[in-house]
Amino acid sequence: MSQVKHINVEQLKALTGKDKVQVVDIRDPQSYAANHIEASQHLTNENIADFMREADLDATTVVVCYHGISSVSAAEYLISQGFEDVYSLDGGFEAWSQSSTQ
């Protein structure tokens, strides 16, 4: 059973306004460079070790992918590495992008 919690765009927007949140984007470098959630960090195989050394394991961490599918596996991995409060963004960056244009 997955320990990953899910969060929608509206909940994430409310959370980022008042709490310490680490948002990590696992999309490809070109997609991240083209557009991403402000203050998100691009997480890749190349920088994950650095991220895990520097990250706050107790802070809320939200994983963003394209559509909210791959982020679940990445979130499960972070939980297995000791992160306490991990979410997958439902609908991924696509949902975030859609909400920003409405």
RAHUVEN-V302627 format. One record per helix or strand. SS is the DSSP state (A for helix, B for strand). FROM is the first residue (numbers start at 1). TO is the last residue. Records with the same first field share a line. If there is no record, write none. Layout:
# RAHUVEN-V302627
SS: FROM-TO  FROM-TO
This chain:
# RAHUVEN-V302627
B: 5-7  21-25  41-42  60-64  85-89
A: 9-18  29-34  48-54  70-80  92-100
